[in-house]
Amino acid sequence: MTFHPDNTNRLPVYQQIARHFEQDILKGILRPGDKLPAERKLAIQIGVNRTTVVHAYDLLRSCGIVTSVKGSGTCVAQEQWGVRPLHLPNWQDYANGGTFLPTLPIVQRLAEAKQQKLGINLSSSELTQEDYPISILKQICKELPFNGSLGYPDPNGYEPLRTALHQFMDTQFKMNTDPSGILVTSGAQQALLLITQCLLNPGEAIAVESPSYFYSLPLFHSAGLRMYGVQMDEEGLIPGELELLLSKRSIKMLFLNPTYQNPTGRTLTESRRKEVLAICEKWRVPIVEDDAYRSLELSDETQSPQPLFSLDASHERVIYIGSLSKTVAPGLRIGWIVAPEPVLKRLREAKYQMDHGSDIITQQIAEHYLRSDLWEKQVEQLRHLLEQRRRAMVDLLFANCGGILSFTVPKGGYHLWCRCTPNVSDTKLLEACIKQGVLIVPGTVYGAHPRFVRLSFACNQVENIAEGVLRFIKAIKQSSPADD
Ligand SMILES: Cc1ncc(COP(=O)(O)O)c(C=O)c1O
C-alpha cells in the first residue's frame, strides 16, 4: 500500500483515505467485489487510529461505493459501483436529516398506487375533477379587476377576503368573528402546522380523537408531540374518557375535527360539545377545532351542531380552523384561523417567516367567490351529489357485505368508516385491494385497529363507487387473516 495520509492537506485524514479508495475504484485498480484491507491492518499500515479508518469506510458505505458483510469485511459494491462519486454530495444522507419525518410506508404505498392509477380510488379526501367549479372560477378570473398591490401580501391575509370570511362565517355558521381576528393560511394544513410549530414544544402532550385525521399527519410527530387518543362512539368523542385523560396527564391542547370527522364521518353532538368545553375549562386545556367539513350535511339530515367556537361564550378557549378545500377546491389552498390576538400575532409572524403571506391572486378569487351567492349554490349541488354517492356506497355495502363488514351511515362529509369482521392485516388488505383494483385507506393510518378501513364516497361517480365496493369486498374475502 503506497498511500499515506498527508498532514499538510486540509482535508481530514478519514476523507483522504476514502478518496484514495474511491480513486482506485474509479481507475479500476479495485474492481467490484474486491476486498478492502481490514480496518485494523490498514490503520497500522498507514499509521492512523482505527476509528479514522472506520470513519473512512463509513463514508464510502454511505455513498454506496462499498458494502460490508458481517464476518467478510468491506468490499467494492457490485451494483452501485461508480454511481455516486465521493466528490458529489450524498443527498440521501441530507434527505434523512431535517425535522420533517418521512411519510408512513403504508401511506407512501397508497400514494404510489394512486399515482399509477392502480384502481378505483375510494381513498381520497377530494372530489372528482368534474365536481370542481372550474367554469365559475374561470369567469371570476376574467372579471377580476386585479387592483390589489402585487408586492408581498398582507401577512394577515388580503383584507377584503378576511372581511368576506367574517361575513361568510356569520351568515353560514352563525359565528361571531372580527376580520382582524382572522389569519388566512395556505389551507387548514398550514394552520395546523403553524399551531404545532408556534404554540407547542417538543415533548409536550396533546389529545386527539381516536381514531383521528391528525394521527395521519407526520407534522405532529415531526414537532415531537406526544399524542393521546380519546375514545369515540357514534356521538363523537366521549367526554368521560377525555376527563379521565386530562386528570392523568398534563395535556397542552385538544385537537378536534368534530363535524363529519375524517376518518369516521361522526359528529360530536351539541350536548357533548358543551361537556367537552366544560371539561377543558376545568383543566385549562385550549381546543383546536378543525371544521373543514362543516356545511356538508347530506340532504336528508339535520343541520350540524354549532361550532365549539360559538358555544364557548368566552371566545378565548377555542382556536377555529376553516377551509375552502372541501366545499370549493383544495387546489385554491385557502384556509383560515380564528384565534385570540396573542395567538394570531405569533402565528402571523411565523407565517410571514415561512412564506411572506398567501398568494394574493387566489385570495382575490376566493373573496369574489364568497361575496357572490356562488358558494351556496355550489354547496347545495355538492350535498346532492354526495348524498347520491353515499347512498350508492351504503346500498352496495348492505347488499353485499354479508357479515364481513359493519358500519354506520355517516350524516355528512366525505367518509364512511367500516370494521372488517375477519382479523385482517392492514398491509395485506391494502395489497389485496390494489390487486383487485380498488384503493382504500387502512384504519391504522388514523391510529385505529387494522380491522378498520376508511372509504371515501366523495371522489367517484356512482357507477365507479359500486364497482369499487364490490372489489373491496372481494379483497377482504381474499386477504388471509393476520398472523396472531
Ligand atoms: C380534517 C381535515 N383537516 C384538514 C385537512 C386539510 O385541508 P386543507 O386542504 O384545507 O389543507 C383535511 C384534508 O383532508 C382534513 O380532512
The ligand as an SDF file (V2000), in Angstrom:
LIG
                    3D

 16 16  0  0  0  0  0  0  0  0999 V2000
  -59.9060   17.0290    8.9250 C   0  0  0  0  0  0  0  0  0  0  0  0
  -59.0440   17.7040    7.9100 C   0  0  0  0  0  0  0  0  0  0  0  0
  -58.3850   18.8030    8.2500 N   0  0  0  0  0  0  0  0  0  0  0  0
  -57.5910   19.4390    7.3830 C   0  0  0  0  0  0  0  0  0  0  0  0
  -57.4060   18.9780    6.1010 C   0  0  0  0  0  0  0  0  0  0  0  0
  -56.5100   19.7230    5.1670 C   0  0  0  0  0  0  0  0  0  0  0  0
  -57.2690   20.6230    4.4450 O   0  0  0  0  0  0  0  0  0  0  0  0
  -56.6720   21.7520    3.5040 P   0  0  0  0  0  0  0  0  0  0  0  0
  -56.8040   21.2770    2.1120 O   0  0  0  0  0  0  0  0  0  0  0  0
  -57.5150   22.9530    3.7910 O   0  0  0  0  0  0  0  0  0  0  0  0
  -55.2480   21.9770    3.9110 O   0  0  0  0  0  0  0  0  0  0  0  0
  -58.0650   17.8130    5.6940 C   0  0  0  0  0  0  0  0  0  0  0  0
  -57.8570   17.2580    4.3490 C   0  0  0  0  0  0  0  0  0  0  0  0
  -58.2180   16.1800    4.0110 O   0  0  0  0  0  0  0  0  0  0  0  0
  -58.9070   17.1530    6.6290 C   0  0  0  0  0  0  0  0  0  0  0  0
  -59.5570   16.0400    6.2990 O   0  0  0  0  0  0  0  0  0  0  0  0
  1  2  1  0
  2  3  1  0
  2 15  2  0
  3  4  2  0
  4  5  1  0
  5  6  1  0
  5 12  2  0
  6  7  1  0
  7  8  1  0
  8  9  2  0
  8 10  1  0
  8 11  1  0
 12 13  1  0
 12 15  1  0
 13 14  2  0
 15 16  1  0
M  END
$$$$
